Amino acid sequence: MNLAKLFLATGFIILFCTNGFSQADTVYMDEILVSAKRSDNIIKTNINGKVLEIENPHDGGAMFKNQVGFGIEKRGNYGMEPVLRGFKYSQLNVQFDGGIHSANACPNRMDPAISQISPEEIEKIEVIKGPYNVRFGSAFGGVVNVVSKKPNRENGKLFSGSFDGGYQSNGGNYYSNLFAQAVGKKFDFSINAGYKDYGNYESGSGQEIASSFTRWGYTIKAGANIDDNQRLQFTLRQSSARDVLYAGLPMDGDHDNSTIASLDYGISNLSESIFSLKIKGYGSFVDHEMSNKRRPAYKFTHAVSPVQAQVYGGRAEMGMNMGSNNILYAGLDFKQIAKQGHRDREVFINPCPPNQEFDPPKVFQDKTWQDSKKNDLGVFFENKYELNKSLVWLVGLRFDYVSYSINDPADDFKEHYNNDIQPDSRIDPTITTSLTWSFAENMNLQWAAARATRSPDLSELFINHLSIGMDAYEYLGNPNLKSEVNYQTDIKLEKHWENVTVFGDVFYSYLNDYISAKLDTSIAKKYMACKPPKGTKVFTNVEKAFMTGFEAGIDVNFLKNFTYSFGAAYTYAQNISWEEPLSEIPPFTINTFLAYKTDKINTRVHARIASEQNRVSTSFNESSTPGFAVTDFYFTYSPWKFLDINTAVTNIFNVNYVEHLSRAYKAMDTQSLYYEPGRSFNLGVRFKF
């Protein structure tokens, strides 16, 4: 506790930092990559909201499918998650609007943080590939900052907005969305609300895939410009998903309700030496329920699991001019993750010999999260020094003081660890540095290196005999886990001509104490012990592992209105200690498109080509997957300024394919891979007012 007080005291003494401001009357609340120089951010990228409008992804995770370097982990058609270069889950720092965090309540991650925001409300997505940012929380494998739409002052209207609606043939899917804003000189208010009703889709072979869901949600954003250089902003986001089918998991989602609220204050140009101060506070609340009532096992056991997750946090940062060529960013942040819940079981028939029937049924309650918490108090510093007009040096330092608690442990969990179930508190340091050269006209070279840490999450520490992995084993948490350590370096080259841009990025990541799960045949299964597989997987630290790979691409503008883009990415990952590949690594993938755009027409033909993935982990019973090539066509026609007509044909050639990171069917009537949708004809309209 004394260490926590020391961190707090240190933080408030030096109170801290954010971005430089290009205009005195602009206070950036939600972005993390604002920079006066494009060359400062060449390892960092943006996913433009206009691209999302064209592709119209239905889910937060689906937004990343066509992005270079990303894969998608899929358990159902809702709640998909991005995987960046092989980094996933809490190895990726996924946040909203510059520092707002949420957490999954479901131990099987039916409700990852990215599912709590709708693609229709997104302005852009900022991505930092690698552990090269210390200012917005721990960044072990990368940062994904989802920036929601803000009121638009450029059109000069007091009231404006848009309404979207559409239909997709494969699944009989309907969607609608409303965005409205009111903007005055000193205030602004906006609301974004949407509804989606998606059915089961058919694969390219005509197989019906259990994938339906219903979702609605809204976001309210209200801001006041107190002065030209001061802004106060409140954001409230609520969403609800119902009857979500997860064929790749043992249960389906009955409901998932979330509320996320935040309050921001920002001020720029306080003095000659202090150019910015930002303060943020937020809370996230997720209420999730899942059951097996749609599964074959329901005739034996009625199982329902209500679980909850809360995240409370905040941050403060200040930006200071330390000289004409030197900027210091420094700050503190805090995040508490708390999870509760259980699984209620009514056992009517014991399928294990001698197949007993119970009338009345036997009733059991299993502790899911054991009422556990994780606290993370961080202090960070980042210094950016312009050595000369063509060379910028950045150094970042971060310390996280992490502590845990388990308040309602299960008796067998305590017994297994001889009552030693309280993880040690720890201080996790992160250090990063980079050099950016602009050594020729429109040519930049950046080298970055970092030592980053990731403390274990609550499932890795405290889960108790639940099937949460890609295989059928029960998993057991380990309160003695160490923090993961990532030694990573990137080298990226980028060159711009008038109509051509090329880039290449090579990375290497050496991992110590990588957290995985290892089979222990001496620990019997707790549930359905008569059924295979035998034994239990226990979370453990792998001493040595590594990932290496690249992203490369080219963009060409030609004949005034045409654009051609080509991007490729590959990751090679090896568990050195176990002498096998790391599991769930995306295959070599190419994304390419040809686009034509005028004032009234915006059309694109996009192809995604993935190779076979045969580097698989035998420890996780991971299967090889064949390669595929899938092509989509998008067309938008805007006959008038107030109307857009959107059409698309996705998977034009009706390819029957499966993504390597998709989970195979679990606890279903039939065994199957989780195939992607076959051909779909889509039509939508947008009215602007």
Summary of the structure (lengths in Angstrom):
residues: 689
radius of gyration: 25.0
end to end distance: 55.3
largest distance: 81.0
contacts: 2431
relative contact order: 0.13
helix: 8%
strand: 56%
